[in-house]
Amino acid sequence: MNDDDLDDLQPRSAGEIAERVLGLIAVIGKVQFPSQNAKWMAAHDIARYLSQAEREFIDTPSPAQRDMVNFSWRSEALVSLLWSLHGLERMPELHKQFDVFSNAMVLQAIQQTPHFLQQPVRRALAELQAQEQYLYHQHWRVRDRDLGFHKDEPGEDDPDIDSLISGLVYERRYAMSWVLGYGDTWDDVPTDT
């Protein structure tokens, strides 16, 4: 993605990001805590924050194992949204999965949903753009590695390519691209490399 692309984008608001946080908590919750998740969703009308694909997943009584795995990976997309709303001081490393249910902002979103939606604050646009560019670059690196090109020439700030987890990098990049305004909907975010 180049600088010209950034000029045409409309970044998501703090409120839109907070609503997206709830949608992701819901699909991750269906995988990890199905009965508690269903009660929480009903109590707070969380279905209104789901994308089309998420709604189909939530409405499926016994989702396929592949869908369960794919939606559980959305926990890493949630990391980028949390960071965007100051729910994390810094973005966690790209070689270790993050336990989102240990995060204070996630717990607040679950336990005090109306309050969570009333007070989100988004990071400065320049910070969001820098993080998205960094994740785009790391996504490019892991795609090249996974395709067998092995032409990685790491920059000074690049983590070791062999330590990067492809799915994790993809999910975090996907969410940061959405935050910046890529894609008409959550289900349609481009992740070209």
C-alpha positions as a printed NumPy array, in Angstrom:
array([[  0.   ,   0.   ,   0.   ],
       [  1.49 ,   3.308,  -0.946],
       [  1.102,   6.867,   0.316],
       [ -1.42 ,   7.729,  -2.43 ],
       [ -3.704,   4.97 ,  -1.126],
       [ -3.606,   6.516,   2.351],
       [ -4.843,   9.88 ,   1.033],
       [ -8.101,   8.331,  -0.226],
       [ -8.944,   6.432,   2.953],
       [-11.404,   7.345,   5.692],
       [-10.056,   5.885,   8.946],
       [-12.552,   4.217,  11.261],
       [-13.684,   6.216,  14.289],
       [-13.021,   5.166,  17.869],
       [-16.696,   4.193,  18.134],
       [-16.523,   1.987,  15.043],
       [-13.391,   0.302,  16.39 ],
       [-15.04 ,  -0.295,  19.78 ],
       [-18.058,  -1.893,  18.076],
       [-15.696,  -4.08 ,  16.039],
       [-13.988,  -5.119,  19.288],
       [-17.356,  -6.419,  20.511],
       [-17.925,  -8.337,  17.271],
       [-14.553, -10.033,  17.55 ],
       [-15.011, -10.844,  21.233],
       [-18.294, -12.51 ,  20.258],
       [-16.807, -14.826,  17.626],
       [-13.782, -15.668,  19.761],
       [-16.113, -16.229,  22.7  ],
       [-18.224, -18.681,  20.687],
       [-15.089, -20.773,  20.213],
       [-13.808, -20.56 ,  23.788],
       [-16.855, -19.985,  26.033],
       [-19.982, -20.762,  23.967],
       [-22.712, -20.71 ,  26.626],
       [-21.403, -17.659,  28.517],
       [-20.829, -15.906,  25.21 ],
       [-24.408, -16.507,  24.049],
       [-25.759, -14.992,  27.281],
       [-23.484, -11.94 ,  26.999],
       [-24.428, -11.424,  23.358],
       [-28.149, -11.601,  24.139],
       [-27.879,  -9.28 ,  27.151],
       [-26.13 ,  -6.557,  25.125],
       [-27.559,  -7.105,  21.62 ],
       [-24.055,  -7.829,  20.327],
       [-25.373,  -9.356,  17.076],
       [-25.776,  -5.835,  15.668],
       [-21.964,  -5.478,  15.674],
       [-21.265,  -8.65 ,  13.695],
       [-20.135,  -8.753,  10.092],
       [-22.039, -10.984,   7.676],
       [-19.475, -13.797,   7.956],
       [-19.453, -13.494,  11.749],
       [-23.253, -13.612,  11.888],
       [-23.266, -16.817,   9.82 ],
       [-20.673, -18.354,  12.147],
       [-22.552, -17.336,  15.308],
       [-25.855, -18.632,  13.89 ],
       [-24.387, -22.043,  13.033],
       [-25.153, -24.392,  15.961],
       [-22.172, -26.702,  15.31 ],
       [-19.611, -24.918,  13.128],
       [-17.043, -26.918,  11.194],
       [-13.699, -27.37 ,  12.948],
       [-12.004, -25.286,  10.254],
       [-14.358, -22.369,  10.965],
       [-13.698, -22.701,  14.693],
       [ -9.953, -22.478,  14.073],
       [-10.273, -19.585,  11.618],
       [-12.449, -17.533,  13.962],
       [-10.213, -18.283,  16.937],
       [ -7.378, -16.625,  14.983],
       [ -9.411, -13.404,  15.07 ],
       [ -8.026, -12.958,  18.579],
       [ -4.89 , -11.631,  16.891],
       [ -6.934,  -9.155,  14.84 ],
       [ -8.462,  -8.053,  18.129],
       [ -4.948,  -7.225,  19.375],
       [ -4.596,  -4.519,  16.711],
       [ -7.985,  -3.047,  17.604],
       [ -7.097,  -2.992,  21.298],
       [ -3.812,  -1.258,  20.529],
       [ -5.665,   1.252,  18.333],
       [ -7.874,   2.198,  21.308],
       [ -4.978,   2.427,  23.814],
       [ -5.936,  -0.943,  25.3  ],
       [ -2.3  ,  -1.973,  24.953],
       [  0.646,   0.315,  25.56 ],
       [  2.564,  -1.231,  22.686],
       [  1.862,  -3.812,  20.045],
       [  2.909,  -7.276,  21.261],
       [  5.671,  -9.155,  19.459],
       [  4.796, -11.024,  16.272],
       [  6.146, -14.39 ,  17.397],
       [  3.843, -15.124,  20.331],
       [  0.064, -15.389,  20.506],
       [ -1.64 , -12.912,  22.824],
       [ -4.142, -13.956,  25.505],
       [ -6.886, -11.411,  24.804],
       [ -9.026, -12.537,  27.735],
       [ -6.307, -11.369,  30.137],
       [ -6.528,  -7.823,  28.733],
       [ -8.218,  -5.185,  30.926],
       [ -9.985,  -3.544,  27.971],
       [-11.465,  -6.861,  26.834],
       [-12.687,  -7.56 ,  30.354],
       [-14.248,  -4.098,  30.517],
       [-15.905,  -4.635,  27.129],
       [-17.462,  -7.845,  28.457],
       [-18.307,  -6.756,  32.002],
       [-19.258,  -3.114,  31.342],
       [-20.318,  -3.153,  27.705],
       [-22.347,   0.11 ,  27.665],
       [-19.558,   1.999,  29.461],
       [-16.947,   0.546,  27.09 ],
       [-18.874,   1.889,  24.095],
       [-19.174,   5.384,  25.594],
       [-15.521,   6.154,  26.15 ],
       [-13.235,   4.854,  23.38 ],
       [-10.269,   6.982,  22.329],
       [ -8.369,   6.17 ,  19.151],
       [ -4.634,   6.624,  18.728],
       [ -3.376,   9.429,  16.511],
       [ -3.652,   8.798,  12.78 ],
       [  0.128,   8.975,  12.293],
       [  0.604,   6.166,  14.858],
       [ -2.031,   4.029,  13.144],
       [ -0.463,   4.578,   9.725],
       [  3.021,   3.742,  11.   ],
       [  1.778,   0.533,  12.626],
       [ -0.143,  -0.518,   9.514],
       [  2.923,   0.08 ,   7.338],
       [  5.062,  -1.948,   9.738],
       [  2.558,  -4.826,   9.719],
       [  2.237,  -4.613,   5.921],
       [  6.021,  -4.945,   5.656],
       [  6.116,  -7.911,   8.054],
       [  3.227,  -9.546,   6.164],
       [  5.193,  -9.143,   2.931],
       [  8.227, -10.753,   4.57 ],
       [  6.323, -13.804,   5.874],
       [  4.497, -14.284,   2.558],
       [  7.826, -14.347,   0.733],
       [  9.184, -16.792,   3.302],
       [  6.11 , -19.03 ,   3.133],
       [  6.239, -19.072,  -0.671],
       [  9.87 , -20.21 ,  -0.522],
       [ 11.558, -17.108,  -1.899],
       [ 13.998, -16.74 ,   1.044],
       [ 15.196, -13.324,  -0.128],
       [ 14.664, -11.619,   3.205],
       [ 16.962,  -8.69 ,   3.825],
       [ 15.833,  -7.527,   7.254],
       [ 15.916,  -3.91 ,   8.222],
       [ 17.303,  -2.709,  11.521],
       [ 13.893,  -2.929,  13.259],
       [ 12.743,  -6.187,  11.661],
       [ 12.286,  -9.242,  13.876],
       [ 13.905, -12.527,  12.864],
       [ 11.87 , -13.838,   9.928],
       [ 11.929, -17.403,  11.266],
       [ 10.254, -16.297,  14.502],
       [  7.237, -14.68 ,  12.813],
       [  3.919, -16.562,  12.897],
       [  2.208, -16.112,   9.521],
       [ -1.406, -16.252,  10.741],
       [ -0.683, -13.853,  13.574],
       [  0.97 , -11.308,  11.27 ],
       [ -1.902, -11.618,   8.787],
       [ -4.627, -11.055,  11.409],
       [ -2.931,  -8.063,  12.986],
       [ -2.283,  -6.52 ,   9.59 ],
       [ -5.886,  -7.214,   8.489],
       [ -7.298,  -5.337,  11.478],
       [ -4.894,  -2.394,  11.176],
       [ -5.751,  -2.06 ,   7.487],
       [ -9.456,  -2.019,   8.416],
       [ -8.817,   0.651,  11.079],
       [ -7.209,   2.861,   8.43 ],
       [-10.231,   2.476,   6.157],
       [ -9.303,  -0.314,   3.766],
       [-12.292,  -2.407,   2.7  ],
       [-15.936,  -1.391,   2.611],
       [-16.772,  -3.884,   5.364],
       [-14.837,  -6.007,   7.836],
       [-15.274,  -9.052,   5.61 ],
       [-13.769,  -7.258,   2.593],
       [-10.381,  -5.927,   3.746],
       [ -7.691,  -6.331,   1.067],
       [ -4.423,  -7.848,   2.266],
       [ -2.37 ,  -7.787,  -0.907],
       [  1.393,  -8.064,  -0.593]])
